[in-house]
């Protein structure tokens, strides 16, 4: 009989379903979650649970959740497997996945248990806790790279981060020089995580974390807005983005599968946003858009003769 006090759930999961499944396993009592991707291998989710959770119930619950996603049109996932963690502390197994990660030209993202040499980079220390955003995922990396370039040339005085998760994008913006950052999330755990990470990075005076619905924000238009959300959320928020971003301002959208990017760009074009660039990392696209002034957005196109 195993003396382990923890279970490990492992399941291959398509990229478009990974965030939903991650949220589901947190709700089932997960202590830590890892999303793994590698060349030539299907994306895999690993989650760790205390032995107080019944393995068979957990396995069947995940199987039923994935069955529901498949009925909604998501790609089919693999078969979930729950086993006892063998001869290792679950926390060590979880932490070994998060290593310091150099991003773009100037950023270095690291967990608090690592003390890497910065070599002139701006260090962002992130404890993921129960929130999405460790700097390892392609969507987060793309948003960080795009924000770095945007802040370098536009120097926005304010930035709004919708669906902040761990707070990594808001904190990076503040560390890169944005003086006023508003970090929004509807999940209390995420807001608590973002606040703790802002304090850990000594930017609490510049990053204000608020528990709120991204679709009901009452704030003046900002010169820069970032939202690392899933494509469906971008579709629901497209009209709101036009209210949140000041004329001539920038909108950075992450969490978009490469195949979905043209559709998202087209949906935003209908609300006055023009493409400025994009980044693709690990199958995930980050879009950089500009909100055109109203008169320009309405101007008719003329052929050149």
N, C-alpha and C positions, 0 to 999 in steps of 0.2 A: 504493500500500500504506500502511495506517495506521501511524503511528509511536507510537500509543498503547500503553501497557504494561498496560492493564487492560480487562476486559470488564465490561459492565453487563447484568445479567439483569433483564427487566421482565415481569411477569405479573399479570393481574387475578385476584384470589383471593377467594373468599367469606370473610366474617368468621370463620366457625366453623373454617376450615381454615388461617387465617393463621399462628397460632402454630406449628402442626405444620410448615408449610412453612418458616417462619423457622428453626426448629431444624434442618430438613433442609439448608438452604443453608449454615448455619454448618458443619455436618458435611462439606459438600463443599469447604470452604476459603474461604468468603466473608470479605472484609476489612471489610465494613460492610453493614448491612441497614436499609432504610427501609420502613416501612408507611405508606402514604398513603391518607387518606380525605377525601372532599369531597362537598358537596351535589351531587346529580344525577350522580355519577360512581361507578362500581364501585370498591371498595377495590383498591389496587394495591400490589404488593411490588416493590421495587427492591433488587438486591443487586450488590455489586461484587467482582470476582475478579481475581487476577493473570493475566497471559497464559500462565502455566505450566499453567493449567487449559485443557483442550481445549473450545472453545466448543460443538462439536457433541455431545460426550459430556455436557457440562453440561446442554444444552438437552434432550437425550433423557432424561437422568436425572430432571430436574424433571417432564417430561411423564409419565414412567412413575410417579413418586410421586403426581402428581395423579390419574392414572388409577386408582391403588389406592385413594385417598381416595373417589373417585366410586363405586367398587364397594362401599365400606363405607357408602354412603348420604349422604356429604357433597355439597353443591351443586357443580356442575361449575365449574371454573375456566376462565380464558381460555387462550389459546395462549402458551406461554413464548417469549420472544425474547431472544437474546443478541447484542449489538453492541459494537463497540469504543467506549470513551468518547472522545468527540470534543473535542479542544482544551481539556481541563480536567483538573485533578488529581482523581482519584476521591475523595480525602479531602475536598476542598472541596465536591464534589457531595454527599457524604454529610452533611457538617457543616451545609450551608446549610439542611437540613431541621429541625435542632434549634435552636429559638430560645427565649429566656426565656419562661416561661409562668406567669402568675398563677393560683393555684388557691385556691378557697374564699375565706375572709375574710382569711387571714393568710400564706399560703405563696407563695413564688416559686421555681420550679424553673428552673435554668439549666445549660447545659453549661460546662465549665471554661474554654473559649475565649471566653466572653462575660462581661462585667462590667457587668451592668445596675444602674441605680439601684434600691435596694430599697424606698424610700418607706415604711419602717416595717414591711415584710413580713419573714418569716423566710426567709432564702435557703437553698435546698437545691441544692448543686452536684453534678451527676451526670455522670460519664463512663460511657456505656453499655457500652463495650468489647464483649465477646461475650455479654452478659447482657441479658435482657428487662427493660425498665422505665426509660423516659426521662421519664415524666411527661406524654407527649404522647397516649398511647392512652386511649380512653374508660374502659377498665377500671381503669387506674392512677389516672386523675383522680377517678373515683367513689370508689375506696378512700381516696385522700388527703382528699377532702372529708368522707367519713364519719368517718375517724380524727380529723380536726381537731375536728369537733363532739363526738365521743365523749370525747376527751381533755379538752376544755374543761369538760365537766360532770362526768365520772366520775373524772378524775385517777387512772388505774390505776397501781399501783406497778410492775407488770410487764406486758410484752407479748411475745407470741410471733408471729413472722412466718414462716409456712410457705411455702416456695417463694420465697425472697426476691429472686432474680434479681440486679439491680443493687444491691439494698439500699435502694431509694428509700423504701419504706414504713417500714422499720425506722429509717432515719435521720430521716425526718420525725417519727416518734413520739418519738425521743430529743430532737430539736430543739424539739419542742412540750412537753417536760417530763417524759416517762416516764423514770424513772431507770435501769430495768433492761430491756433489750430483747434477746431471743434471736432471731437470724436464721438460719433453716434452709434448706439447699438440698442436693439430691443431686448437683448438677453442680459439679465442681471449679472450672470457669471462673467460674461465678456466685458461688461463695464468695469466690474471689480478687477479683472485681470489687466485691463488697459490702464486703470488708475495706478495699480501696483507697478506696472512696467514703466509708466511715465515717471513715477517717483524714483524707481531704480535707475533711470537714465537722467535724472535731475532736470526734467523738463515740465514738471507739474505747473510751473508758472506760465507756460506757453501752451499746454495741452489741456483743454477742458473736456472731460468725459461726461456724457449725458446719456441717461436711459430714455430712449425715445424711438418712435416709429419713423423710419426713413421716409415714409410716404406722407407724413403729417408734420414735417418740420416747418417752423415759423421763424426763419432767420433772413436777414438781408442777403441778397445775392452776393456770392463770393467770387473772387478772381480765379479760384482753383477749387475743384471738387474731385475727389477720388472715391470710387466705389468698387471694391473687390467682391462682387456678388455673382450669383449664377445668372445665366442668360435670361431665364424667365423673369427674374427680379428686374433686370434692366428694361425689359419690355413693359413691365408694370409701372416703372418709375420714369419712363422716357419723358412724359409731359412734365413731371416734377423737376427733372434735371434742368429743363428750360427756365424754371423759376429759381432754381438754386444757384445757377452759374450766371455771373454778370456778363453783359455784352462784351465780347472780345475775350472772355475768360476761357479757361481750359477745363476739360472734363476728361478724366482718366478712368477707364473702365476695365476691370480685370474679371477673372472667373469665366472666361468665354472660350469654349473649345474652338480650335482653328476653323472647323467646318461651319461654326455658327457666326463667325465674325462678320462676314458680308451682310447677313441679315440684321445683326445688331446695328451696324453702321448705317444701313438703309433706314431702319426705324428711327434712329437719332437724326438723320438728315431731314426727316419730315418735321422735326421740331427745331430746325435751325442750326444744327451742328454740322460742321464740315470736318473731314478727316485731316489730321496733321501728321499722323504716323502710326505705326504699330510695331509691337514686339511679339515674337512667338518663341516660347520656351517650353519644351516637353509636351507639345500638343495643346498648349494654352496660349491664347492671344490676349494681349493688352492693347486697347485702343486709346489713342490720344486724339481728342476732338476739340474743336474750337467753336464756341457759340458765336455765330455771326451776328453783327448788329441787325436789328429788325429791318431796317431799310434795305440792307444788302441781301438778307434772306428772302425778301419779297421781290427783289429786282428781277425783271425778266432777262432771259439769256438772249443775246443777239449773235447772229453769225457774223464772222469777219469776212468782208468782201475784199 
